[in-house]
Amino acid sequence: MRFLAVFTTFALLCGCSQLQQFSAERSVTEGQGLASTNVEPLSKEISFLADPDCLLDPVQLEQYAGAKHADLWSRLQAGYQLQYTPNPRIDNHRNWYAKHPNYMARVTERGNRYLFGIVEKLEARGMPYELALLPIVESAFDPFAYSHGRASGMWQFIPATGRRYGLDKNYWYDGRRDIEASTNAALDYLTDLHKRFNGDWLLALAAYNTGEGNVQKAIRRNRRAGKPTDFWSLRLPRETKAYVPQLLALSEIVMDPDAYQITLHPVEDKPFYEIVNVDSQIDLAKAAELAGIEMNALYYLNPAYNQWATDPGGPHKLLVPVDSADLFRNNLLQYPPEERLGWENYRVVSGDSLLRIAKKFKTTPAVIQQVNNLKGNLIREGQRLLIPMATESSDHYAYSEKERLARTQEKSSGKPGTSKVNYRVKAGDSLWEIAQAHKVNVRSLAKWNGMAPRDPLRIGQELVIWSNAKTNSTTFVAKTNNTKSPLVRKVAYRVRNGDSLSRIASKFKVSVNDIASWNSLSKNKYIHPGQNLTLWVDLTRAY
């Protein structure tokens, strides 16, 4: 049993109900002090919480924020606030981290770019500084991480929660990977969960992992059974039962790394990057050149950009290392927006469409329309179009979506006896059907292609399969009698009286397996009027 220190000082100042000053000294000697079932890791600095209604003036408040810290780790330790009881589940994870010092050195080095910005935001909100370690649990501080559950980015937002917190996603940009936007969204989400679970941070963290509905359901179950409703007493998914102890174990190691023979990568208590407004779309290769940094350094601070340039619709900003920010700003002044991209003066040929031209030049029809002041999709043979294009070859943009996928597929490997197959998706395909045909499981098929098992397929998409099926060819190309370019759109369909999966599939020219896969349904499960289904429909075939 561990005990909390006898606090030498406790003050409520100027009506601030939550401002607390604790002494630096803490005793953990059994039999002394005040016994407590909670363990609150405190640092040798003063930590504080401030109400929005606090009446302290900035000078008074500053004296409780602590002095200058030797590095960011000591500053992070000063803001510890989580209270919890000792638990073997924490010990198990702490022991694992202690046995893998190279992992801790690696993830803390990777987090060097981001930690200062996270701690700054936590301090401004009065939130526990331990939350700065959450991206280690979520993604090992990999801003390009993508999970089998369709979660993306350093904070691992799934699409629905990302949209809920304003993280937009399109061809050019995925806000779930935006360092600033996703961090703000994650802290907003955690703040909302903290309020929903009556100030219990452990329940809020559990809900961040598994969803608030699952946690509330577990709480109701325990209440009906007359059991406690704290995190440790709830019946939760296995991943969630491990999730919170992992964070607590990390916080204990970071509080006293020497005790566990851990070396944390040095992180200075100063900003790593600055936000620079560029006010227009810019080629990322040109941006890196103007900032005087490597492309990979730019991508790791701006992982939200999927393609060779920033989003033409914004956000028009880039994160660059602090030491490069002034150079970047000064160089930007020498390049007006029209000189920040490469351009092609393209002559329309027979059979062209905006979609076809956009694919050729790795842009979108909307951008071509905007640049050329086109009101619709109609173009004519011989017409001249100005097309924005990358200034460098594809492999120069090593962390673009296309290049990341190519590396994932290239590095994939199957079991002994399997053969590598390149497969092009055709209308009516689903991951489940393709996996069945090649005698592999869906999760493996998705992993080989940088996907999640529930991700929708696109007609023409190229997949790598390590097939167990007997075949005379290693390449399969989709065959279709449809000569029109496929135009696939997401359709929200509300089930009507008399509908069945078969009837809906026939109406939209898709397969029952597709509908089941897109909506996580069993093919034998009944659907009911009013139920909402998601369909991916090729508009050249439907109706």
C-alpha positions in Angstrom: 0.0 0.0 0.0 1.3 3.5 -0.9 0.3 6.6 1.0 0.0 10.3 0.0 2.1 12.9 1.6 1.0 15.2 4.4 0.6 18.4 2.4 2.3 21.3 4.1 0.2 23.9 2.4 -3.4 24.1 1.1 -5.0 27.3 -0.1 -8.2 28.4 -1.8 -7.4 31.9 -3.2 -9.6 34.7 -4.3 -12.7 32.6 -4.9 -10.9 30.1 -7.1 -12.5 26.9 -6.1 -10.0 24.7 -7.9 -6.7 26.5 -7.4 -4.6 24.3 -5.2 -1.0 24.7 -4.0 0.8 21.6 -2.9 4.1 21.3 -1.2 7.1 19.7 -2.9 7.7 17.1 -0.2 5.9 13.7 -0.4 6.3 10.8 2.0 5.7 7.3 0.8 6.7 5.6 4.1 4.1 3.2 5.3 2.5 4.0 8.6 3.2 7.7 8.4 1.0 10.5 7.2 -2.6 10.2 6.0 -3.6 6.9 4.5 -5.4 7.2 1.2 -6.7 4.9 -1.5 -5.6 7.3 -4.1 -2.1 7.8 -5.5 -1.5 11.3 -7.0 1.9 11.6 -8.6 3.2 15.1 -7.8 6.4 16.7 -9.0 8.9 18.8 -7.1 7.3 21.9 -8.7 4.0 23.5 -7.9 1.1 22.3 -10.0 -2.2 24.1 -10.3 -5.7 24.1 -11.7 -7.6 27.4 -12.4 -11.3 28.0 -12.7 -12.5 30.2 -15.6 -14.0 32.4 -12.9 -10.7 32.8 -11.0 -10.3 36.4 -9.7 -6.5 36.2 -9.5 -4.7 38.8 -11.7 -2.1 37.4 -14.2 0.8 38.4 -11.9 -0.7 36.5 -9.0 -1.6 33.5 -11.2 1.9 33.3 -12.7 3.6 32.7 -9.3 1.6 29.4 -9.1 2.6 28.3 -12.6 6.0 27.2 -11.5 9.5 28.5 -12.3 11.5 27.8 -15.5 12.1 24.1 -15.9 15.2 22.3 -16.9 13.5 20.7 -19.8 10.0 19.7 -21.0 10.0 16.5 -19.0 10.3 18.4 -15.7 7.6 20.8 -16.8 5.4 17.9 -17.7 5.9 16.3 -14.3 4.9 19.5 -12.6 1.5 19.3 -14.2 0.5 15.8 -13.1 -3.0 15.7 -11.7 -4.5 12.2 -12.3 -5.5 10.4 -9.1 -5.8 6.6 -9.1 -5.4 3.5 -7.0 -2.5 1.1 -7.4 -3.4 -1.8 -9.6 -1.5 -4.9 -11.0 -2.6 -3.9 -14.5 -0.5 -0.7 -14.2 2.4 -2.7 -12.9 2.3 -5.1 -15.8 2.5 -2.3 -18.4 5.1 -0.4 -16.4 7.3 -3.5 -16.3 6.9 -3.9 -20.1 8.0 -0.4 -20.8 10.9 -0.8 -18.3 12.0 -3.9 -20.2 11.9 -2.1 -23.5 14.1 1.0 -23.0 14.8 1.3 -26.7 11.1 1.6 -27.4 10.8 4.4 -24.9 13.8 6.2 -26.4 12.4 5.9 -29.9 8.8 7.1 -29.2 10.0 10.0 -27.0 12.4 11.1 -29.8 9.5 10.9 -32.3 7.4 13.0 -29.9 10.0 15.7 -29.7 8.4 17.6 -32.5 5.0 17.7 -30.9 5.3 17.6 -27.1 5.8 21.3 -26.4 2.7 22.2 -28.3 0.6 19.6 -26.5 1.8 20.7 -23.1 1.2 24.3 -23.9 -2.4 23.5 -24.8 -2.9 21.4 -21.7 -1.6 24.2 -19.5 -3.8 26.8 -21.1 -6.8 24.5 -20.4 -5.8 23.4 -16.9 -5.9 19.8 -17.9 -3.7 17.0 -16.5 -0.2 17.0 -18.2 -0.2 13.2 -18.3 -2.5 13.5 -21.3 0.5 14.7 -23.3 1.7 11.0 -23.2 -1.6 9.7 -24.7 -0.3 9.7 -28.3 2.3 7.2 -27.2 -0.5 4.8 -26.3 -2.6 5.7 -29.4 0.0 5.9 -32.1 3.6 5.8 -30.7 3.6 9.5 -31.8 3.3 8.4 -35.5 1.2 11.1 -37.2 0.6 8.8 -40.2 -0.7 5.9 -38.1 -3.8 4.2 -39.4 -5.6 1.4 -37.5 -7.8 -1.5 -38.5 -10.6 0.4 -36.9 -10.3 3.3 -39.4 -8.6 5.6 -36.8 -6.0 8.0 -38.2 -3.3 10.3 -37.0 -1.4 10.9 -33.8 -4.6 11.0 -31.7 -6.3 8.2 -33.7 -9.6 9.8 -34.6 -12.2 7.6 -36.4 -14.0 9.4 -39.3 -17.3 10.0 -37.4 -15.6 11.5 -34.3 -13.3 13.5 -36.5 -16.2 15.1 -38.3 -17.9 15.7 -35.0 -14.9 17.8 -33.9 -14.4 19.7 -37.1 -11.6 17.6 -38.7 -12.4 17.8 -42.4 -11.2 15.2 -44.9 -10.9 15.4 -48.7 -8.6 14.5 -51.5 -6.0 17.0 -50.5 -6.2 17.1 -46.7 -7.1 14.9 -43.7 -7.6 17.0 -40.5 -7.3 13.9 -38.3 -3.6 14.1 -39.1 -3.2 17.9 -38.7 -0.9 18.3 -35.7 -2.6 21.5 -34.4 -6.2 20.8 -35.4 -6.2 17.1 -34.2 -4.6 18.1 -30.8 -7.2 20.8 -30.2 -10.0 18.3 -31.2 -8.6 15.6 -28.9 -8.5 18.0 -26.0 -12.0 19.2 -26.8 -13.2 15.6 -26.8 -11.5 14.7 -23.6 -12.9 17.8 -21.9 -16.4 16.9 -23.0 -15.9 13.3 -21.8 -14.5 14.6 -18.4 -17.7 16.6 -17.9 -19.9 13.8 -19.0 -18.4 11.4 -16.5 -18.6 13.9 -13.6 -15.0 14.8 -13.5 -13.6 11.3 -13.5 -10.5 11.4 -15.8 -10.1 7.6 -15.9 -13.6 7.1 -17.2 -13.1 9.9 -19.7 -10.0 8.2 -21.0 -11.8 4.8 -21.2 -14.5 6.5 -23.2 -12.0 8.2 -25.5 -10.8 4.6 -26.4 -14.1 2.7 -26.6 -16.8 5.4 -26.9 -18.9 7.0 -24.3 -21.8 4.7 -25.0 -19.9 1.6 -24.0 -18.7 3.1 -20.8 -22.1 4.3 -19.8 -23.5 0.9 -20.6 -20.9 -0.7 -18.3 -21.7 1.8 -15.5 -25.5 1.0 -15.8 -24.7 -2.7 -15.6 -22.7 -2.3 -12.4 -25.3 0.0 -10.8 -28.0 -2.6 -11.5 -25.8 -5.2 -9.9 -25.0 -3.0 -6.9 -21.3 -2.9 -7.8 -18.9 0.1 -7.8 -18.8 2.2 -11.0 -15.1 3.3 -11.0 -13.0 2.4 -14.0 -11.3 -0.6 -12.3 -14.7 -2.2 -11.5 -16.2 -2.0 -15.0 -16.5 -4.8 -17.5 -15.0 -3.1 -20.6 -13.4 -4.4 -23.8 -10.0 -5.9 -23.4 -8.3 -3.1 -25.3 -9.9 -0.5 -23.0 -9.0 -2.4 -19.9 -5.4 -2.1 -20.9 -5.6 1.4 -22.4 -5.9 3.4 -19.2 -3.3 1.4 -17.2 -0.9 1.9 -20.1 -1.1 5.7 -19.8 -0.8 5.5 -16.0 2.3 3.3 -16.4 3.9 5.7 -18.8 3.2 8.6 -16.5 5.0 6.8 -13.6 8.0 6.1 -15.8 8.2 9.7 -17.0 7.9 10.9 -13.4 11.0 8.9 -12.4 12.7 7.4 -15.4 15.9 6.6 -13.5 14.1 4.3 -11.2 13.3 2.1 -14.2 16.6 2.5 -16.0 14.8 4.4 -18.8 16.4 7.2 -20.9 13.9 9.7 -22.3 14.9 11.6 -25.4 15.9 15.1 -24.4 13.1 17.6 -25.1 13.7 21.3 -24.6 11.1 23.4 -22.9 10.7 25.6 -26.0 8.6 25.5 -29.2 9.8 23.1 -31.9 7.7 24.7 -34.7 5.9 27.8 -35.7 2.7 28.2 -37.8 3.3 30.2 -41.0 0.3 31.5 -43.0 0.9 31.1 -46.7 -2.4 32.5 -47.9 -2.6 30.2 -51.0 -2.1 26.7 -52.2 1.6 25.8 -52.4 3.6 22.9 -53.7 5.2 21.2 -50.7 8.5 20.7 -52.5 8.6 24.5 -53.1 7.6 25.1 -49.5 10.5 22.9 -48.2 12.9 24.7 -50.6 11.8 28.2 -49.3 12.1 27.1 -45.7 15.5 25.5 -46.3 14.4 22.1 -44.8 14.2 18.5 -46.1 10.9 17.3 -47.5 10.5 14.6 -44.8 10.9 17.3 -42.1 8.1 19.3 -43.7 5.8 16.2 -44.0 6.2 15.2 -40.4 5.1 18.6 -39.2 2.3 18.7 -41.9 1.1 15.1 -42.2 -2.4 16.2 -43.0 -1.6 16.9 -46.6 -2.3 13.9 -48.7 -0.9 15.0 -52.0 1.9 17.1 -53.5 0.5 20.4 -52.4 -1.6 22.0 -49.7 -5.4 22.1 -50.0 -6.5 24.8 -52.5 -9.5 25.4 -50.3 -7.3 25.8 -47.2 -6.1 25.7 -44.5 -3.5 28.0 -45.9 -0.8 27.4 -43.3 2.2 25.3 -42.7 4.1 24.2 -39.6 7.9 24.7 -40.0 10.8 24.4 -37.5 11.2 27.6 -35.4 14.7 28.1 -36.8 13.3 28.1 -40.3 10.2 30.3 -39.8 11.7 33.7 -40.6 13.5 32.5 -43.7 10.3 30.9 -44.9 8.3 34.0 -44.4 10.8 36.2 -46.1 11.2 33.9 -49.1 7.4 33.6 -49.4 7.3 37.4 -50.0 9.3 36.8 -53.2 6.9 34.3 -54.6 3.3 35.4 -55.4 0.6 32.7 -55.3 0.8 31.9 -59.0 4.5 31.1 -58.7 4.1 28.6 -55.8 2.8 25.8 -58.1 3.9 24.3 -61.3 1.6 24.8 -64.3 0.7 22.9 -67.5 -0.9 24.6 -70.5 -3.0 21.6 -71.5 -4.9 21.2 -74.8 -8.1 19.1 -74.5 -8.1 16.1 -76.8 -11.0 13.8 -77.9 -12.3 11.7 -75.1 -11.1 13.9 -72.4 -13.2 14.8 -69.3 -12.3 16.9 -66.3 -12.1 13.8 -64.2 -9.7 12.1 -66.6 -7.5 15.3 -66.8 -7.5 15.7 -63.1 -6.3 12.1 -62.5 -3.6 12.6 -65.1 -2.2 15.6 -63.3 -2.9 14.4 -59.8 -5.4 17.1 -59.0 -9.2 17.4 -58.8 -11.9 18.6 -61.3 -12.9 21.3 -58.8 -9.4 22.8 -58.9 -9.4 22.8 -62.7 -12.8 24.5 -62.7 -11.7 27.1 -60.2 -8.4 28.0 -62.0 -10.0 28.2 -65.4 -13.3 29.9 -64.3 -15.4 27.0 -65.6 -19.0 27.0 -64.6 -19.7 23.3 -65.3 -18.0 20.1 -66.4 -18.4 20.8 -70.2 -15.1 21.1 -72.1 -14.4 20.9 -75.8 -11.7 19.4 -78.0 -8.9 21.9 -78.6 -9.7 24.0 -75.6 -6.7 25.2 -73.5 -6.7 24.6 -69.8 -4.3 25.8 -67.1 -3.5 22.8 -64.8 -1.7 23.1 -61.5 0.9 20.3 -61.3 3.7 19.1 -59.0 7.1 20.6 -59.7 8.9 17.3 -58.8 8.5 13.6 -59.6 6.1 11.5 -57.5 8.8 9.8 -55.4 10.1 13.2 -54.2 6.8 13.5 -52.2 7.7 10.5 -50.1 4.9 10.9 -47.5 2.1 11.7 -49.9 -0.8 9.2 -49.6 0.2 7.5 -52.9 3.8 7.0 -51.9 3.0 5.8 -48.4 0.6 3.2 -49.9 3.2 2.1 -52.4 5.7 1.5 -49.6 3.2 -0.4 -47.6 2.3 -2.6 -50.5 6.0 -3.2 -51.4 6.9 -4.1 -47.8 3.9 -6.5 -47.5 4.6 -10.2 -47.3 2.6 -13.4 -47.1 3.1 -16.8 -45.6 5.4 -19.4 -47.3 3.7 -20.9 -50.3 1.6 -17.8 -51.2 2.0 -15.8 -54.4 1.9 -12.1 -54.9 -1.1 -10.9 -57.0 -1.8 -7.4 -58.3 -5.6 -7.0 -58.4 -7.6 -4.1 -59.8 -11.0 -3.6 -58.2 -14.1 -4.0 -60.4 -17.7 -3.0 -59.9 -19.4 -5.3 -57.3 -16.2 -6.3 -55.5 -15.9 -6.3 -51.8 -12.9 -7.0 -49.6 -14.7 -10.1 -48.2 -15.3 -11.5 -51.7 -11.7 -10.9 -52.9 -10.4 -12.4 -49.7 -12.5 -15.5 -50.1 -11.4 -15.9 -53.7 -7.8 -15.8 -52.7 -8.2 -17.8 -49.5 -6.9 -15.1 -47.2 -8.6 -13.3 -44.3 -10.0 -9.8 -44.7 -7.8 -8.2 -42.0 -4.6 -9.4 -43.8 -5.8 -8.2 -47.2 -6.6 -4.8 -45.7 -3.2 -4.6 -43.9 -1.3 -5.4 -47.1 -3.0 -2.4 -48.7 -2.9 0.2 -45.9 -6.6 -0.1 -45.3 -9.0 -1.0 -42.5 -11.3 -4.0 -43.1 -14.4 -1.7 -43.2 -12.9 0.8 -45.7 -14.9 1.0 -49.0 -13.3 0.0 -52.2 -13.1 2.1 -55.4 -13.5 0.8 -58.9 -10.0 0.7 -60.5 -8.2 0.6 -57.1 -5.1 -1.6 -57.2 -4.6 -4.1 -54.4 -1.7 -6.4 -53.5 -2.8 -9.9 -52.4 -0.6 -12.7 -51.1 -2.8 -15.4 -52.5 -3.3 -19.0 -51.4 -5.4 -19.7 -54.5 -4.0 -21.7 -57.4 -3.7 -19.4 -60.4 -1.8 -19.2 -63.7 -1.5 -15.4 -63.6 -0.2 -12.9 -61.1 -2.1 -10.0 -62.5 -5.9 -9.6 -62.6 -7.5 -6.7 -64.4 -11.1 -5.8 -64.0 -13.3 -6.4 -67.0 -16.4 -4.4 -67.6 -18.7 -3.8 -70.6 -19.3 -0.3 -69.3 -17.4 2.1 -71.5 -18.2 5.2 -69.4 -15.8 6.4 -66.8 -17.0 5.1 -63.4 -18.5 7.8 -61.1 -18.8 6.4 -57.7 -20.7 8.3 -55.0 -21.5 7.6 -51.4 -25.3 7.3 -51.0 -27.3 7.4 -47.7 -30.3 5.1 -48.2 -33.2 4.9 -45.8 -34.8 1.4 -45.8 -38.5 1.4 -46.8 -41.4 -1.0 -46.3 -40.9 -4.1 -48.4 -37.1 -3.6 -48.8 -34.6 -6.4 -48.6 -30.9 -6.5 -49.1 -31.4 -8.3 -52.3 -33.9 -5.7 -53.6 -31.7 -2.7 -52.6 -28.7 -4.4 -54.2 -30.6 -4.9 -57.5 -31.8 -1.3 -57.5 -28.4 0.2 -57.1 -26.5 -2.5 -59.2 -24.3 -3.6 -56.2 -24.0 -6.9 -54.5 -25.6 -8.0 -51.2 -22.1 -8.8 -49.9 -21.1 -5.1 -50.6 -24.0 -3.8 -48.6 -23.4 -6.1 -45.8 -19.7 -5.2 -45.7 -20.2 -1.4 -45.9 -22.7 -1.5 -43.0 -21.2 -4.3 -40.9 -24.3 -6.5 -41.4 -24.8 -10.2 -41.6 -26.3 -11.2 -45.0 -28.9 -13.2 -43.1 -29.9 -10.4 -40.8 -33.2 -8.6 -41.3 -33.3 -5.0 -42.1 -36.2 -2.8 -40.9 -38.0 0.3 -42.3 -36.3 3.5 -41.3 -32.9 1.9 -40.9 -30.1 4.0 -42.5 -27.6 2.3 -44.9 -24.5 3.5 -46.6 -24.0 2.5 -50.2 -21.2 3.2 -52.7 -22.9 3.5 -56.0 -21.4 3.7 -59.5 -23.7 6.3 -61.0 -22.9 5.1 -64.6 -24.5 1.7 -63.7 -27.2 2.5 -61.1 -30.9 3.0 -62.0 
